[in-house]
């Protein structure tokens, strides 16, 4: 597993995205819609819906919004049918990028994603062209202020997690996708709702970027994340603390 820097990058990008609350809520509502239509409106019988509800609550999506999205999706004949699609390609300096989307129009989404790659020095590839450079994992984040390191480590491993990384501000718990809901539910009982809980494409190795390349790549990711259809973006790069500080100014 690559070092802590990748988790700092994830949290840096997540913080930027969380600033756009309405758009973030809309993306979660779309995921809830797909989850309900795939497995029904009862979270006790629908693992994907349980995960979606937990993720929505982690970004402080109001319960009324969550319930409304579930009801709308469960009412037959209402709502749009979304298709899950994944795009893969390379950004500037050969950084591998995975884009996950839920769309009702493949052509529109493919065109938007391709344009973002091209405009920022990247190139969209075929599905499967870069995913072998990543591991699919469940990822949960808790603030370090909420528990001691030994306590979090022991609880996470007992729940079935593979690893716990500690940054300055957060514990980052990773597990296999199959055990994600078990780990999430066990940690929620012990420590409350995670600050973030989702499935993530975690890079096996990372490329270190200097300021200008990092700025361009992050801009591309922000453009992609700003599209309504795009649910998540993953990339195998890391940025030093010094460069992160410059980008945050």
Number of C-alpha atoms within 10 A of each C-alpha: 11 13 11 14 17 23 20 20 20 15 16 15 16 12 11 11 15 14 10 11 13 10 16 19 20 18 22 22 24 23 25 29 27 24 23 22 18 12 14 18 21 13 17 9 11 16 16 19 25 20 22 25 22 23 22 25 20 16 17 13 20 11 12 9 15 19 15 14 20 26 16 17 24 17 11 9 9 10 15 13 15 18 13 15 16 18 22 24 23 21 25 18 15 14 19 25 29 22 20 17 26 22 21 14 12 16 9 11 20 17 10 16 23 18 17 20 23 15 11 18 16 22 20 21 15 10 13 13 16 19 20 10 17 20 14 16 20 24 25 26 23 22 16 16 10 12 14 10 15 9 10 22 19 12 17 22 16 13 18 17 23 15 14 20 15 18 14 9 13 19 23 21 25 28 25 17 16 10 16 24 20 16 25 27 18 17 21 13 9 13 14 13 19 21 16 19 26 21 17 18 22 24 22 12 15 21 15 16 18 13 16 11 17 21 16 16 24 19 14 23 22 16 17 23 23 15 15 16 27 22 22 18 21 19 28 25 21 25 21 16 12 10 16 18 11 10 15 8 5
